[in-house]
Structure formats: structure tokens, C-alpha cells
Amino acid sequence: LRDHQRYVGALTILMLAVAASSRLRFPQGTRSVENPEKKIGDAEAFKLFLGGGINRQLFDNILAPREGSSGVIINFRDKPVALEHILYKYYRCGLVHEAELPADVDFKRPEDMGARNMTFGRVDRPARIGWSDNGLTLDTGWLDILIDIVVQAPVNGEEFGIEHFDFVSRAQDATAFLNVLAEKYDTSLGRLNMLLLAACIL
């Protein structure tokens, strides 16, 4: 669909793929993160899955949690809103339930975007968010990011022939692991924590 410039159709399919992937990650009966006394709903599962995926893709942060917030906040309809919420409420729900986007939300090719926009992603594969008096616009560069999020999700590994690994310490927890390192290299926990902090900042 994308290759034949059927961009809204491609976005609709990807919204369904994200929704399905989020339910693989958070099956029916999973406890809600927002309210552990309840079961997780479709909206929360979608936003947690997509938010974490966007964060890892946009900021090239392989150590970021796979689920959570995108870290991208946009002022829309006079209030700050997370990008994953916008994608869920206005793009996914609009296309799936109403068969169209809301009047103040659009999806365009990069060359059709206005001058007021923010660019995310890699230089060779940018994705833009534009805004004007008429509302909010995402460009078609987001299709590549959404594809990567779905394809690279561990819950879809078997589907796409990708074997995923999580790097964990052999010690039972991080503190025990740091103690082992401190003893092995004759240093202090404070120095190791400073090193970890510097590595995360850089």
C-alpha cells in the first residue's frame, strides 16, 4: 500500500498491526499498569506498546523499556498530549471506527507538509509532526517507524524470523552484580554507579 502511495490504507493496516501486537504483549487478563486492581484495556495496551516502541526507535535507545511512554509530548487542542495517545485516539480510532481522520488531524507526504513541523528519526528516514491553525499533521515517514516497531517487537519474533535476546546479569539482581564487579576490580559501588550514570548520559 505504501509503495503504491495508498498511505492512509497503509497507516490503517499498521494501526491494526500495532493493536494486535499490543494484545500479544498484554493478553486479556493482564493487570493494568495504571490501575493494578483492574485488567488492562485495549487503549492502555496499545499506548504502552507503541510508546515504548517509539521511544526506542526515535532515540535509538536499545536500553529503554520496551513498553511505556514515547517521551514525545505535543500541544494539541490546547493541552499537552503524548504522541502514542494521539496515534491511538485520533488516528487508530478515527480510521478503524469512523473510517476517516478527524477534521483537525491529517496524514501527508513530506513534500506536502507545512513549514511548522518537528522532525524525528534518522537523517535518512525522517518522520515529521506538523501543526497549524487547522490542527495536527503526521507525515508518511511515520510508516517506516511503525513498521519497525511491529517487526522488531519480541512478541512478533517468530512471525518475522527474528530471535530476540535480553541481556541480563548472571547475578540475581543489579545490586548483587555491581557488588561482584566492585570486588573483582577492587573498586567501590559509588564509582561503578558514577560510571553507569556517565554511560547513560553519553
MIKOL-199224 format. One record per residue (C-alpha): residue number from 0; residue in three letters; x, y, z. Coordinates in nm, 4 decimals. Layout:
BEGIN
LOFI; resi; resn; east; north; up
LOFI; NUM; ALA; X; Y; Z $
...
END
This chain:
BEGIN
LOFI; resi; resn; east; north; up
LOFI; 0; LEU; 0.0000; 0.0000; 0.0000 $
LOFI; 1; ARG; 0.2779; 0.2440; 0.0859 $
LOFI; 2; ASP; 0.4700; 0.1664; -0.2315 $
LOFI; 3; HIS; 0.1567; 0.2457; -0.4335 $
LOFI; 4; GLN; 0.1042; 0.5710; -0.2449 $
LOFI; 5; ARG; -0.2008; 0.4423; -0.0590 $
LOFI; 6; TYR; -0.0702; 0.5990; 0.2574 $
LOFI; 7; VAL; -0.3872; 0.6131; 0.4649 $
LOFI; 8; GLY; -0.4572; 0.2479; 0.3822 $
LOFI; 9; ALA; -0.1034; 0.1567; 0.4921 $
LOFI; 10; LEU; -0.1468; 0.3539; 0.8138 $
LOFI; 11; THR; -0.4777; 0.1772; 0.8852 $
LOFI; 12; ILE; -0.3176; -0.1663; 0.8470 $
LOFI; 13; LEU; -0.0273; -0.0613; 1.0693 $
LOFI; 14; MET; -0.2640; 0.0650; 1.3385 $
LOFI; 15; LEU; -0.4245; -0.2809; 1.3362 $
LOFI; 16; ALA; -0.0819; -0.4475; 1.3483 $
LOFI; 17; VAL; 0.0167; -0.2339; 1.6491 $
LOFI; 18; ALA; -0.3138; -0.3167; 1.8208 $
LOFI; 19; ALA; -0.2680; -0.6907; 1.7590 $
LOFI; 20; SER; 0.0955; -0.6795; 1.8752 $
LOFI; 21; SER; -0.0011; -0.4922; 2.1897 $
LOFI; 22; ARG; -0.2519; -0.7650; 2.2741 $
LOFI; 23; LEU; 0.0112; -1.0318; 2.2219 $
LOFI; 24; ARG; 0.2299; -0.8418; 2.4666 $
LOFI; 25; PHE; -0.0563; -0.7729; 2.7107 $
LOFI; 26; PRO; -0.3055; -1.0614; 2.6742 $
LOFI; 27; GLN; -0.6594; -1.0478; 2.8100 $
LOFI; 28; GLY; -0.6467; -1.0762; 3.1870 $
LOFI; 29; THR; -0.3163; -0.8883; 3.2276 $
LOFI; 30; ARG; -0.3233; -0.6427; 3.5159 $
LOFI; 31; SER; -0.3374; -0.2744; 3.4268 $
LOFI; 32; VAL; -0.0198; -0.0727; 3.4800 $
LOFI; 33; GLU; -0.2218; 0.2425; 3.5510 $
LOFI; 34; ASN; -0.4582; 0.0694; 3.7928 $
LOFI; 35; PRO; -0.3405; -0.2782; 3.9052 $
LOFI; 36; GLU; -0.6828; -0.3500; 4.0545 $
LOFI; 37; LYS; -0.8233; -0.3647; 3.7003 $
LOFI; 38; LYS; -0.7435; -0.5588; 3.3832 $
LOFI; 39; ILE; -0.5550; -0.3781; 3.1092 $
LOFI; 40; GLY; -0.7767; -0.2422; 2.8314 $
LOFI; 41; ASP; -0.7122; -0.2081; 2.4595 $
LOFI; 42; ALA; -0.6235; 0.1616; 2.4842 $
LOFI; 43; GLU; -0.3686; 0.1181; 2.7619 $
LOFI; 44; ALA; -0.2102; -0.1866; 2.5966 $
LOFI; 45; PHE; -0.1858; -0.0031; 2.2627 $
LOFI; 46; LYS; -0.0290; 0.3079; 2.4157 $
LOFI; 47; LEU; 0.2198; 0.1203; 2.6353 $
LOFI; 48; PHE; 0.3362; -0.0971; 2.3455 $
LOFI; 49; LEU; 0.3534; 0.1867; 2.0940 $
LOFI; 50; GLY; 0.5004; 0.4416; 2.3346 $
LOFI; 51; GLY; 0.7908; 0.2153; 2.4264 $
LOFI; 52; GLY; 0.8489; 0.1283; 2.0614 $
LOFI; 53; ILE; 0.8531; 0.4927; 1.9543 $
LOFI; 54; ASN; 1.0991; 0.5803; 2.2312 $
LOFI; 55; ARG; 1.3398; 0.3064; 2.1250 $
LOFI; 56; GLN; 1.3094; 0.3926; 1.7542 $
LOFI; 57; LEU; 1.3289; 0.7716; 1.7717 $
LOFI; 58; PHE; 1.6016; 0.7994; 2.0315 $
LOFI; 59; ASP; 1.7927; 0.4864; 1.9258 $
LOFI; 60; ASN; 1.7787; 0.3703; 2.2849 $
LOFI; 61; ILE; 1.8026; -0.0083; 2.2979 $
LOFI; 62; LEU; 1.8212; 0.0048; 2.6776 $
LOFI; 63; ALA; 1.4867; 0.1845; 2.7110 $
LOFI; 64; PRO; 1.1935; -0.0207; 2.8404 $
LOFI; 65; ARG; 1.0037; -0.1943; 2.5618 $
LOFI; 66; GLU; 0.6778; -0.0583; 2.6991 $
LOFI; 67; GLY; 0.5979; 0.2852; 2.8355 $
LOFI; 68; SER; 0.5989; 0.6459; 2.7230 $
LOFI; 69; SER; 0.7308; 0.7683; 2.3899 $
LOFI; 70; GLY; 0.8719; 1.0783; 2.5543 $
LOFI; 71; VAL; 0.7176; 1.2887; 2.2749 $
LOFI; 72; ILE; 0.4645; 1.5420; 2.4024 $
LOFI; 73; ILE; 0.2698; 1.7597; 2.1592 $
LOFI; 74; ASN; 0.0457; 2.0550; 2.2336 $
LOFI; 75; PHE; -0.2810; 1.9564; 2.0661 $
LOFI; 76; ARG; -0.6259; 2.1043; 2.1248 $
LOFI; 77; ASP; -0.4737; 2.3384; 2.3810 $
LOFI; 78; LYS; -0.3209; 2.0722; 2.6038 $
LOFI; 79; PRO; -0.0016; 1.8625; 2.6120 $
LOFI; 80; VAL; -0.0654; 1.5118; 2.4801 $
LOFI; 81; ALA; 0.1683; 1.2124; 2.4375 $
LOFI; 82; LEU; 0.2253; 1.1050; 2.0777 $
LOFI; 83; GLU; 0.1082; 0.7486; 2.1473 $
LOFI; 84; HIS; -0.2240; 0.8865; 2.2771 $
LOFI; 85; ILE; -0.2675; 1.0931; 1.9609 $
LOFI; 86; LEU; -0.1944; 0.7910; 1.7439 $
LOFI; 87; TYR; -0.4431; 0.5811; 1.9392 $
LOFI; 88; LYS; -0.7302; 0.8244; 1.9798 $
LOFI; 89; TYR; -0.7194; 1.0256; 1.6600 $
LOFI; 90; TYR; -0.5506; 0.8001; 1.4043 $
LOFI; 91; ARG; -0.6258; 0.4423; 1.5118 $
LOFI; 92; CYS; -0.9776; 0.5040; 1.6447 $
LOFI; 93; GLY; -1.0609; 0.7537; 1.3708 $
LOFI; 94; LEU; -0.9613; 0.5183; 1.0894 $
LOFI; 95; VAL; -1.0930; 0.1964; 1.2430 $
LOFI; 96; HIS; -1.4195; 0.3216; 1.3925 $
LOFI; 97; GLU; -1.5081; 0.6220; 1.1772 $
LOFI; 98; ALA; -1.3282; 0.5254; 0.8529 $
LOFI; 99; GLU; -1.1757; 0.8733; 0.8406 $
LOFI; 100; LEU; -0.9481; 1.1053; 1.0314 $
LOFI; 101; PRO; -1.0913; 1.3869; 1.2455 $
LOFI; 102; ALA; -1.1177; 1.7249; 1.0724 $
LOFI; 103; ASP; -0.8164; 1.8686; 1.2591 $
LOFI; 104; VAL; -0.5882; 1.5667; 1.2060 $
LOFI; 105; ASP; -0.4134; 1.4827; 0.8788 $
LOFI; 106; PHE; -0.1594; 1.2435; 0.7236 $
LOFI; 107; LYS; 0.0513; 1.3756; 0.4333 $
LOFI; 108; ARG; 0.3599; 1.3179; 0.2236 $
LOFI; 109; PRO; 0.6689; 1.5082; 0.3450 $
LOFI; 110; GLU; 0.6588; 1.7445; 0.0479 $
LOFI; 111; ASP; 0.3036; 1.8458; 0.1398 $
LOFI; 112; MET; 0.3857; 1.9366; 0.4986 $
LOFI; 113; GLY; 0.3764; 2.2989; 0.6068 $
LOFI; 114; ALA; 0.6757; 2.4920; 0.7340 $
LOFI; 115; ARG; 0.5885; 2.4490; 1.1018 $
LOFI; 116; ASN; 0.6987; 2.0988; 1.1946 $
LOFI; 117; MET; 0.9301; 1.8928; 1.4144 $
LOFI; 118; THR; 1.1476; 1.6219; 1.2627 $
LOFI; 119; PHE; 1.2233; 1.2945; 1.4378 $
LOFI; 120; GLY; 1.4038; 0.9754; 1.3433 $
LOFI; 121; ARG; 1.7226; 0.9254; 1.1470 $
LOFI; 122; VAL; 1.8515; 1.1672; 0.8859 $
LOFI; 123; ASP; 1.7938; 0.9109; 0.6097 $
LOFI; 124; ARG; 1.4423; 0.8272; 0.7380 $
LOFI; 125; PRO; 1.2857; 1.1354; 0.8944 $
LOFI; 126; ALA; 0.9346; 1.1467; 1.0370 $
LOFI; 127; ARG; 0.7636; 1.4805; 1.0901 $
LOFI; 128; ILE; 0.4888; 1.6215; 1.3058 $
LOFI; 129; GLY; 0.3414; 1.9436; 1.1746 $
LOFI; 130; TRP; 0.0974; 2.1871; 1.3256 $
LOFI; 131; SER; -0.1034; 2.4826; 1.2047 $
LOFI; 132; ASP; -0.4198; 2.6710; 1.2927 $
LOFI; 133; ASN; -0.6088; 2.3837; 1.1270 $
LOFI; 134; GLY; -0.4667; 2.1154; 1.3549 $
LOFI; 135; LEU; -0.2041; 1.8410; 1.3586 $
LOFI; 136; THR; -0.0379; 1.6522; 1.0725 $
LOFI; 137; LEU; 0.1912; 1.3496; 1.0656 $
LOFI; 138; ASP; 0.3882; 1.2735; 0.7530 $
LOFI; 139; THR; 0.4262; 0.9368; 0.5830 $
LOFI; 140; GLY; 0.7740; 0.8921; 0.7337 $
LOFI; 141; TRP; 0.5930; 0.7520; 1.0379 $
LOFI; 142; LEU; 0.5030; 0.4435; 0.8336 $
LOFI; 143; ASP; 0.8661; 0.3227; 0.8450 $
LOFI; 144; ILE; 0.8854; 0.3778; 1.2202 $
LOFI; 145; LEU; 0.5590; 0.1901; 1.2796 $
LOFI; 146; ILE; 0.6740; -0.0966; 1.0578 $
LOFI; 147; ASP; 0.9994; -0.1250; 1.2544 $
LOFI; 148; ILE; 0.8128; -0.1218; 1.5863 $
LOFI; 149; VAL; 0.5888; -0.4103; 1.4774 $
LOFI; 150; VAL; 0.8618; -0.6133; 1.3061 $
LOFI; 151; GLN; 1.1170; -0.5705; 1.5859 $
LOFI; 152; ALA; 0.8798; -0.6458; 1.8734 $
LOFI; 153; PRO; 0.9852; -0.9642; 2.0563 $
LOFI; 154; VAL; 0.6232; -1.0863; 2.0567 $
LOFI; 155; ASN; 0.6412; -1.0919; 1.6749 $
LOFI; 156; GLY; 0.9843; -1.2551; 1.6547 $
LOFI; 157; GLU; 0.8559; -1.5895; 1.5318 $
LOFI; 158; GLU; 0.6329; -1.4209; 1.2727 $
LOFI; 159; PHE; 0.9284; -1.2367; 1.1177 $
LOFI; 160; GLY; 1.2009; -1.4938; 1.1847 $
LOFI; 161; ILE; 1.3864; -1.2780; 1.4361 $
LOFI; 162; GLU; 1.5362; -1.4282; 1.7502 $
LOFI; 163; HIS; 1.5405; -1.1789; 2.0367 $
LOFI; 164; PHE; 1.7705; -1.1790; 2.3372 $
LOFI; 165; ASP; 1.7509; -0.9845; 2.6613 $
LOFI; 166; PHE; 2.0817; -0.9022; 2.8218 $
LOFI; 167; VAL; 2.0681; -0.9718; 3.1931 $
LOFI; 168; SER; 2.3324; -1.0079; 3.4577 $
LOFI; 169; ARG; 2.4159; -1.3565; 3.5800 $
LOFI; 170; ALA; 2.3782; -1.2314; 3.9349 $
LOFI; 171; GLN; 2.0295; -1.2349; 4.0832 $
LOFI; 172; ASP; 1.9844; -0.8585; 4.0727 $
LOFI; 173; ALA; 2.1652; -0.5419; 3.9663 $
LOFI; 174; THR; 2.2964; -0.4634; 4.3154 $
LOFI; 175; ALA; 2.4452; -0.8102; 4.3552 $
LOFI; 176; PHE; 2.6011; -0.7820; 4.0094 $
LOFI; 177; LEU; 2.7580; -0.4445; 4.0966 $
LOFI; 178; ASN; 2.8955; -0.5918; 4.4189 $
LOFI; 179; VAL; 3.0611; -0.8705; 4.2190 $
LOFI; 180; LEU; 3.2137; -0.6134; 3.9798 $
LOFI; 181; ALA; 3.3328; -0.3918; 4.2664 $
LOFI; 182; GLU; 3.5070; -0.6841; 4.4329 $
LOFI; 183; LYS; 3.6544; -0.8203; 4.1108 $
LOFI; 184; TYR; 3.8035; -0.4863; 4.0030 $
LOFI; 185; ASP; 3.8855; -0.3605; 4.3534 $
LOFI; 186; THR; 3.6662; -0.0500; 4.3306 $
LOFI; 187; SER; 3.3662; 0.0944; 4.5114 $
LOFI; 188; LEU; 2.9939; 0.0820; 4.4388 $
LOFI; 189; GLY; 2.9959; 0.4618; 4.4234 $
LOFI; 190; ARG; 3.2491; 0.4619; 4.1403 $
LOFI; 191; LEU; 3.0573; 0.1976; 3.9499 $
LOFI; 192; ASN; 2.7335; 0.3937; 3.9878 $
LOFI; 193; MET; 2.9072; 0.7085; 3.8608 $
LOFI; 194; LEU; 3.0341; 0.5098; 3.5616 $
LOFI; 195; LEU; 2.6837; 0.3787; 3.4902 $
LOFI; 196; LEU; 2.5389; 0.7288; 3.5159 $
LOFI; 197; ALA; 2.8017; 0.8678; 3.2771 $
LOFI; 198; ALA; 2.7361; 0.5847; 3.0295 $
LOFI; 199; CYS; 2.3623; 0.6560; 3.0343 $
LOFI; 200; ILE; 2.4160; 1.0295; 2.9824 $
LOFI; 201; LEU; 2.6593; 0.9783; 2.6962 $
END
